[in-house]
Amino acid sequence: MRRTLVISLAALTLTTAVVAGCGNSGGSSAASGTTKNSSPAKPAPAESNPAGDIPDDQAYVAYTPAKGGFSVKVPEGWSQTSSGNAVTFTDKLNRIEVSSVNAPTPPTAGSVTSTVVPTLKKQVPNFSSGRATAVTRPAGKGVLLTYKGDSAPDPVTGKVVHDAFERYSFHQGGKEVDLTLSGPVGADNVDPWKIVSESLRWQ
């Protein structure tokens, strides 16, 4: 009787050990799977510059029109196109337009407000005017007009961006030079636009 009881207990102990072993093996596998699936995904690389920001290390080169008369620094490597008396430099979301016209008198904040602003209202979608103010740069006294408006649709994507504009007008010897600098609203291009607007030199 005692011998039969001992054998039964031994068999019960062995069965329990086998079941426990199987249970532990399954639990280990499940834990391993959970750890693998819960690993965080690798984040996308952050952009080095926000949309529209011109890099701090951007190089500049002097641009002089074929007829001479003045020079101005523009970012190196930007695309260049010409139309009439204006030349445009573009890169991604930013744009610089340099134009010159014969003008008998220097522009004033009043003349820019009364003549330039109405024209821009017709040309620039969603135009909203800031103000025209007198400024002084190495090229002399001028007028700065700030305003906002929609950019032209991207020729590839068709995307339209709401831009902030700075339009500088300078005058000397019967010639007026206008620098129009634009980029997305919110972009930090204070320093690049300062470099360009302060680089104008008469020849």
LUMKOL-976740 format. One line per 10 residues: number of its first residue (from 1); their letters; for each residue x, y, z of N, C-alpha, C. Coordinates in Angstrom, 3 decimals. Each point is the difference from the previous one (the first is absolute). Layout:
# LUMKOL-976740
NUM> a> X,Y,Z,X,Y,Z,X,Y,Z; ...
This chain:
# LUMKOL-976740
1> mrrtlvisla> 0.846,-1.199,0.000,-0.846,1.199,0.000,0.871,1.235,0.000; 1.028,-0.004,0.883,0.904,1.156,0.054,0.757,0.104,-1.303; 0.437,-1.187,-0.574,0.779,0.028,-1.231,-0.850,0.563,-1.138; -1.245,-0.371,-0.059,-0.890,0.496,-1.060,-0.199,1.496,0.122; -0.117,0.503,1.227,-0.175,1.435,0.240,1.214,0.781,-0.431; 1.208,-0.526,0.265,1.244,0.688,-0.379,0.109,0.107,-1.501; -0.328,-1.116,-0.693,0.073,0.015,-1.468,-0.976,1.017,-0.564; -1.221,0.053,0.542,-1.015,0.949,-0.491,0.453,1.430,0.198; 0.603,0.313,1.163,0.481,1.370,0.261,1.125,0.372,-0.944; 0.871,-0.959,-0.289,1.116,0.269,-0.918,-0.527,0.301,-1.388
11> altlttavva> -0.998,-0.781,-0.438,-0.566,0.226,-1.327,-0.676,1.351,-0.074; -0.712,0.377,1.093,-0.677,1.298,0.038,0.999,1.136,-0.055; 1.120,-0.152,0.712,1.033,1.040,0.020,0.609,0.188,-1.374; 0.278,-1.112,-0.701,0.597,0.052,-1.329,-0.945,0.686,-0.990; -1.307,-0.344,0.081,-0.998,0.605,-0.900,-0.094,1.506,0.210; 0.019,0.400,1.266,-0.079,1.444,0.328,1.206,0.743,-0.544; 1.184,-0.605,0.113,1.230,0.633,-0.482,-0.034,0.190,-1.506; -0.515,-1.021,-0.721,-0.070,0.082,-1.465,-0.933,1.125,-0.431; -1.195,0.050,0.651,-0.977,1.043,-0.329,0.553,1.384,0.285; 0.658,0.120,1.161,0.576,1.299,0.367,1.067,0.412,-0.986
21> gcgnsggssa> 0.809,-0.973,-0.428,1.051,0.316,-0.973,-0.571,0.499,-1.296; -1.064,-0.659,-0.478,-0.643,0.452,-1.238,-0.570,1.395,0.164; -0.608,0.268,1.147,-0.574,1.324,0.243,1.064,1.066,0.009; 1.136,-0.266,0.643,1.073,0.992,0.045,0.573,0.264,-1.371; 0.114,-1.046,-0.825,0.540,0.174,-1.345,-0.896,0.909,-0.811; -1.334,-0.213,0.073,-0.933,0.841,-0.740,0.031,1.424,0.483; 0.092,0.206,1.321,0.029,1.350,0.563,1.238,0.730,-0.442; 1.125,-0.679,-0.056,1.245,0.634,-0.414,-0.092,0.456,-1.429; -0.607,-0.838,-0.852,-0.141,0.354,-1.405,-0.904,1.206,-0.155; -1.107,0.059,0.725,-0.931,1.122,-0.097,0.662,1.275,0.460
31> asgttknssp> 0.766,-0.056,1.096,0.677,1.197,0.504,0.997,0.513,-1.012; 0.694,-0.943,-0.635,0.985,0.400,-1.006,-0.683,0.719,-1.149; -1.165,-0.529,-0.424,-0.711,0.632,-1.101,-0.492,1.375,0.372; -0.467,0.194,1.209,-0.503,1.297,0.445,1.107,1.039,0.006; 1.169,-0.375,0.475,1.127,0.929,0.055,0.400,0.450,-1.393; -0.002,-0.910,-0.944,0.406,0.326,-1.360,-0.986,0.952,-0.662; -1.303,-0.254,0.173,-1.013,0.809,-0.652,-0.153,1.378,0.629; 0.376,0.177,1.262,-0.197,1.282,0.674,1.183,0.943,-0.167; 1.041,-0.391,-0.746,1.154,0.880,-0.210,-0.448,1.231,-0.776; 0.365,1.229,0.430,-0.439,1.222,-0.686,0.584,0.093,-1.403
41> akpapaesnp> -0.797,0.511,-0.954,0.475,0.169,-1.372,1.031,1.114,-0.056; 0.933,-0.139,-0.915,1.046,1.013,-0.157,-0.614,1.276,-0.557; 0.191,1.149,0.667,-0.620,1.251,-0.473,0.591,0.457,-1.311; -0.813,0.670,-0.796,0.493,0.546,-1.263,1.024,1.090,0.302; 1.023,0.131,-0.827,1.014,1.021,0.246,-0.591,1.398,-0.054; 0.391,0.853,0.928,-0.500,1.373,0.044,0.649,0.814,-1.109; -0.774,0.955,-0.552,0.556,0.849,-1.036,0.989,0.973,0.616; 1.066,0.287,-0.754,1.038,0.889,0.516,-0.487,1.435,0.082; -0.979,0.379,-0.853,-0.529,1.354,0.017,-1.509,-0.043,-0.202; -0.752,0.825,0.718,-1.438,0.057,-0.228,-0.288,0.438,-1.427
51> agdipddqay> -1.212,-0.266,-0.480,-0.362,0.344,-1.366,0.212,1.486,-0.273; 0.786,0.297,-1.032,0.217,1.388,-0.395,1.200,0.662,0.633; 0.561,-0.574,1.039,1.179,0.611,0.628,1.221,-0.192,-0.896; 0.709,1.085,-0.284,1.241,-0.070,-0.772,1.122,-0.363,0.965; 0.820,-1.010,-0.306,1.058,-0.441,0.918,0.950,1.131,0.394; 0.494,-0.060,1.225,0.930,1.021,0.489,1.309,-0.002,-0.771; 0.368,-1.169,-0.549,1.274,-0.087,-0.719,-0.153,0.248,-1.502; -1.131,0.578,-0.426,-0.222,0.303,-1.406,1.056,0.984,-0.501; 0.607,-0.306,-1.147,0.989,0.896,-0.615,-0.717,0.958,-0.960; 0.591,1.170,-0.212,-0.596,1.020,-0.864,1.006,0.427,-1.070
61> vaytpakggf> -0.539,0.359,-1.159,0.838,0.485,-1.098,-0.590,1.295,-0.527; 0.834,0.830,-0.596,-0.461,1.286,-0.520,-0.648,-0.180,-1.375; -1.158,0.617,-0.155,-0.670,0.025,-1.308,0.040,1.414,-0.546; 0.429,0.147,-1.262,0.010,1.282,-0.691,-0.717,-0.176,-1.332; -1.009,0.805,-0.300,-0.706,-0.160,-1.280,0.927,0.312,-1.166; -0.379,-0.481,-1.178,0.834,0.184,-1.192,0.280,1.481,-0.282; -0.970,0.842,0.272,0.174,1.432,-0.249,0.732,0.705,1.129; 0.321,-0.718,1.063,0.702,0.600,1.131,-0.878,0.956,0.778; 0.638,0.915,0.696,-0.730,0.998,0.762,-0.081,-0.312,1.484; -0.021,-1.287,0.354,-0.050,-0.382,1.406,0.369,-1.471,0.133
71> svkvpegwsq> 0.237,-0.424,1.228,0.222,-1.416,0.306,-0.692,-0.313,1.318; -0.348,-1.259,0.177,-0.664,-0.423,1.223,0.361,-1.454,0.260; 0.132,-0.370,1.256,0.332,-1.382,0.343,-1.264,-0.851,0.018; 0.128,-1.199,-0.567,-1.105,-0.958,0.006,0.556,-1.356,0.441; -0.839,-0.874,0.537,0.487,-1.313,0.447,0.607,-0.810,-1.155; 1.130,-0.565,0.248,0.678,-0.800,-1.013,-0.777,-1.293,-0.261; -0.095,-0.371,-1.275,-0.649,-1.259,-0.353,-1.485,0.085,-0.270; -0.624,1.148,0.235,-1.430,0.124,-0.262,-0.257,0.079,-1.501; -1.157,-0.486,-0.432,-0.384,0.061,-1.412,-0.250,1.445,-0.415; 0.381,0.331,-1.219,-0.136,1.369,-0.488,-0.811,0.034,-1.285
81> tssgnavtft> -0.990,0.890,-0.038,-0.791,0.214,-1.213,-0.152,1.493,-0.232; -0.176,0.378,-1.253,-0.142,1.422,-0.340,-1.286,0.231,-0.774; -0.581,1.162,0.222,-1.197,0.400,-0.721,-0.048,1.522,-0.050; 0.177,0.555,-1.183,0.004,1.445,-0.140,1.157,0.627,0.760; -0.333,0.950,0.859,1.046,0.690,0.772,0.183,-0.613,1.388; -0.517,-1.215,0.189,0.098,-0.644,1.312,0.704,-1.344,-0.117; 0.759,-0.344,1.030,0.628,-1.316,0.102,-0.416,-0.599,1.334; -0.310,-1.299,-0.001,-0.512,-0.660,1.192,0.896,-1.163,0.390; 0.260,-0.111,1.293,0.801,-1.091,0.551,-0.898,-0.789,0.945; -0.077,-1.312,-0.179,-0.884,-0.814,0.817,0.695,-1.256,0.500
91> dklnrievss> -0.445,-0.459,1.166,0.469,-1.267,0.558,-1.067,-0.504,0.964; -0.564,-1.162,-0.331,-1.063,-0.580,0.817,-1.127,1.015,0.183; -0.210,0.488,1.224,-1.144,0.874,0.278,0.359,1.479,0.037; 1.249,0.352,-0.260,0.425,1.393,0.101,0.271,0.609,-1.369; -0.123,1.331,-0.057,0.099,0.683,-1.295,0.564,1.411,0.187; 0.865,0.392,-0.924,0.536,1.363,-0.028,-0.190,0.536,-1.415; -0.650,1.147,-0.118,-0.158,0.646,-1.312,0.731,1.332,0.022; 0.827,0.210,-1.004,0.759,1.242,-0.133,-0.437,0.671,-1.295; -0.506,1.213,0.099,-0.436,0.719,-1.204,0.492,1.442,0.049; 0.124,0.596,-1.164,0.448,1.401,-0.071,-0.791,0.722,-1.080
101> vnaptpptag> -0.318,1.245,0.276,-0.736,0.840,-0.958,0.553,1.413,0.065; -0.192,0.751,-1.065,0.368,1.407,0.014,-1.060,0.765,0.775; 0.449,0.828,0.916,-0.925,0.765,0.839,0.605,1.369,0.280; -0.701,1.071,-0.330,0.554,1.344,0.192,0.126,0.426,1.457; -0.864,-0.553,0.873,0.026,0.409,1.408,0.074,-1.222,0.906; 0.587,0.163,1.183,0.095,-1.125,0.951,-1.375,-0.390,0.527; -0.208,-1.248,0.339,-1.281,-0.433,0.578,-0.126,0.500,1.427; -1.217,0.159,0.448,-0.285,0.346,1.390,-1.014,-0.998,0.537; -0.160,-0.005,1.307,-0.994,-0.897,0.583,-1.381,0.306,-0.566; -0.283,1.278,-0.221,-1.292,0.397,-0.552,-0.186,-0.451,-1.437
111> svtstvvptl> 1.051,0.162,-0.833,-0.131,-0.383,-1.411,-0.123,-1.515,-0.151; 0.716,-0.761,0.845,-0.099,-1.456,-0.063,-1.403,-0.453,0.407; -0.538,0.624,1.036,-1.344,-0.353,0.467,-1.066,0.317,-1.046; 0.171,1.113,-0.681,-1.037,0.429,-0.944,0.124,-0.626,-1.383; 1.193,-0.433,-0.392,0.169,-0.541,-1.356,0.345,-1.490,-0.033; 0.859,-0.447,0.887,0.438,-1.401,-0.030,-1.044,-0.922,0.624; -0.527,0.376,1.145,-0.957,-0.857,0.706,-1.215,-0.349,-0.859; -0.647,0.960,-0.692,-1.152,-0.361,-0.839,0.362,-1.008,-1.098; 1.214,0.110,-0.553,0.433,-0.952,-1.026,0.179,-1.391,0.587; 0.612,-0.073,1.175,0.219,-1.295,0.646,-1.318,-0.670,0.367
121> kkqvpnfssg> -0.999,0.786,0.386,-1.304,-0.555,0.342,-0.597,-0.764,-1.179; 0.289,0.466,-1.206,-0.523,-0.651,-1.193,0.835,-1.220,-0.397; 1.280,0.014,0.351,0.915,-1.050,-0.453,0.169,-1.150,0.991; -0.099,0.289,1.306,0.302,-0.999,1.029,-1.283,-0.523,0.634; -0.285,-1.305,-0.149,-1.212,-0.571,0.616,0.038,0.133,1.523; -1.142,0.279,0.591,-0.128,0.153,1.458,0.980,1.027,0.555; 0.175,1.071,-0.733,0.924,1.064,0.412,-0.495,0.697,1.263; 0.913,0.231,0.934,-0.302,0.814,1.178,1.219,0.864,0.283; -0.227,1.292,0.049,1.108,0.940,0.118,0.408,0.240,1.444; 1.296,0.118,0.193,0.518,0.406,1.293,0.109,1.517,-0.009
131> ratavtrpag> 1.235,0.487,-0.170,0.166,1.451,-0.067,1.268,0.341,-0.763; 0.050,1.201,-0.506,1.184,0.510,-0.692,0.728,0.947,0.941; 1.292,-0.214,0.172,0.796,0.828,0.908,1.320,0.386,-0.651; 0.535,1.124,0.407,1.302,0.446,-0.491,1.096,-0.780,0.720; 1.011,-0.437,-0.757,1.121,-0.738,0.575,1.300,0.564,-0.560; 1.082,-0.305,0.704,1.325,0.401,-0.479,0.901,-1.218,-0.030; 0.649,-0.215,-1.138,0.910,-1.113,-0.191,1.299,0.557,-0.592; 1.036,-0.822,-0.135,1.244,0.492,-0.605,-0.213,0.635,-1.375; -1.023,-0.436,-0.738,-0.269,0.573,-1.324,-0.678,1.361,0.091; -0.409,0.385,1.205,-0.645,1.299,0.179,-1.383,-0.143,0.593
141> kgvlltykgd> -0.780,1.074,-0.101,-1.361,-0.014,0.522,-0.920,-0.744,-0.962; -0.968,-0.697,0.580,-0.940,-0.752,-0.818,-1.316,-0.156,0.717; -0.873,-0.837,-0.574,-1.314,-0.257,0.579,-0.189,-1.510,0.099; -0.446,-0.454,1.152,-0.303,-1.413,0.215,-1.505,-0.174,0.108; -0.553,-0.858,-0.860,-1.414,-0.344,0.057,-0.121,-1.465,0.417; -0.712,-0.252,1.079,-0.242,-1.379,0.431,-1.442,-0.369,-0.325; -0.200,-1.234,-0.421,-1.353,-0.468,-0.283,-0.010,-1.523,-0.039; -1.190,-0.579,-0.111,-0.157,-1.452,-0.075,-0.893,-0.352,-1.185; 0.151,-1.229,-0.477,-0.818,-0.451,-1.125,0.363,-1.423,-0.381; -0.803,-0.593,-0.861,0.250,-1.373,-0.429,1.058,-0.051,-1.095
151> sapdpvtgkv> 0.826,-1.040,0.068,1.003,-0.201,-1.038,-0.667,-0.564,-1.250; 0.734,0.008,-1.101,-0.494,-0.654,-1.206,0.013,-1.507,0.237; -0.900,-0.764,-0.600,-0.017,-1.451,0.197,1.320,-0.636,-0.433; 0.450,-0.972,0.770,1.213,-0.719,-0.372,-0.232,-0.684,-1.348; 0.938,0.161,-0.952,-0.213,-0.569,-1.339,-0.108,-1.520,-0.018; 0.510,-0.674,1.034,-0.036,-1.457,0.048,-1.161,-0.513,0.856; -0.091,0.522,1.230,-1.010,-0.497,0.939,-1.287,0.812,0.000; 0.074,1.246,-0.493,-1.168,0.867,0.025,-0.258,0.613,1.364; 0.886,-0.249,0.964,-0.184,0.501,1.365,0.168,1.512,0.052; -0.858,0.647,0.777,0.057,1.448,0.197,0.363,0.280,1.451
161> vhdaferysf> 0.933,0.930,0.217,0.465,0.341,1.345,-0.330,1.463,0.285; -0.426,0.286,1.226,-0.262,1.391,0.399,1.327,0.620,0.418; 0.414,1.022,-0.725,1.329,0.582,0.173,-0.014,1.351,0.701; 1.148,0.319,0.612,0.255,1.336,0.543,0.988,0.670,-0.941; -0.243,1.258,-0.335,0.818,0.726,-0.970,0.673,1.221,0.631; 1.227,0.248,-0.442,0.693,1.248,0.308,0.428,0.594,-1.340; -0.505,1.191,-0.313,0.323,0.650,-1.276,0.757,1.296,0.281; 1.278,0.006,-0.400,0.856,1.169,0.203,0.123,0.777,-1.303; -0.114,1.316,0.088,0.165,0.861,-1.172,1.088,1.032,0.280; 1.020,0.034,-0.877,1.099,0.961,0.125,0.130,0.792,-1.293
171> hqggkevdlt> 0.560,1.203,0.097,0.058,0.880,-1.170,1.325,0.755,-0.034; 0.545,0.091,-1.211,1.196,0.828,-0.197,0.186,0.280,-1.495; 0.311,1.277,-0.293,0.295,0.389,-1.388,-1.087,-0.347,-0.989; -1.252,0.200,0.366,-1.098,-0.265,-0.922,-0.356,-1.470,-0.162; 0.550,-0.879,0.844,-0.307,-1.430,-0.081,-0.507,-0.502,1.345; -1.071,-0.781,-0.063,-0.548,-0.620,1.204,0.218,-1.509,-0.060; 0.505,-0.556,1.097,0.196,-1.445,0.114,-0.935,-0.509,1.090; -0.764,-1.029,-0.339,-0.933,-0.603,0.957,0.438,-1.430,0.298; 0.099,-0.319,1.288,0.336,-1.346,0.460,-1.219,-0.560,0.721; -0.571,-1.079,-0.517,-1.152,-0.620,0.639,0.413,-1.367,0.521
181> lsgpvgadnv> -0.028,-0.160,1.313,0.454,-1.218,0.672,-1.211,-0.683,0.620; -0.184,-1.281,-0.286,-1.202,-0.670,0.513,0.286,-1.435,0.409; -0.758,-0.458,0.990,0.085,-1.364,0.511,-1.232,-0.281,0.835; -0.207,-1.253,0.400,-1.197,-0.359,0.760,-0.167,0.822,1.273; -1.234,0.346,0.311,-0.293,0.705,1.257,0.482,-0.881,1.155; 0.759,0.568,0.907,0.515,-0.746,1.141,1.434,-0.447,-0.159; 0.521,0.029,-1.231,1.398,-0.380,-0.215,0.911,1.080,0.580; 1.117,-0.415,0.571,0.932,0.947,0.616,1.113,0.337,-0.990; -0.260,1.005,-0.844,0.988,0.415,-0.993,0.452,1.437,0.218; -0.052,0.430,1.234,0.394,1.376,0.318,1.445,0.263,-0.418
191> dpwkivsesl> 0.913,-0.883,0.378,1.413,0.215,-0.321,0.290,-0.084,-1.495; -0.498,-1.025,-0.720,0.240,-0.038,-1.449,-0.549,1.223,-0.726; -1.208,0.421,0.361,-0.571,1.165,-0.679,0.792,1.269,0.341; 0.566,0.053,1.178,0.834,1.144,0.368,1.274,0.025,-0.839; 0.595,-1.184,-0.202,1.211,-0.086,-0.824,-0.281,0.510,-1.406; -1.118,-0.434,-0.571,-0.341,0.404,-1.370,-0.298,1.496,-0.071; -0.855,0.498,0.874,-0.410,1.407,-0.080,1.147,0.953,0.297; 0.964,-0.442,0.799,1.134,0.879,0.322,1.151,-0.140,-0.990; -0.117,-0.922,-0.950,1.096,-0.224,-0.937,-0.067,0.835,-1.267; -1.133,0.670,-0.228,-0.135,0.789,-1.222,1.073,1.087,-0.074
201> rwq> 0.670,0.056,-1.149,1.040,1.011,-0.254,-0.223,0.603,-1.371; 0.088,1.320,-0.072,-0.122,0.691,-1.276,1.340,-0.019,-0.732; -0.048,-0.052,-1.316,1.230,-0.018,-0.795,0.033,1.179,-0.955
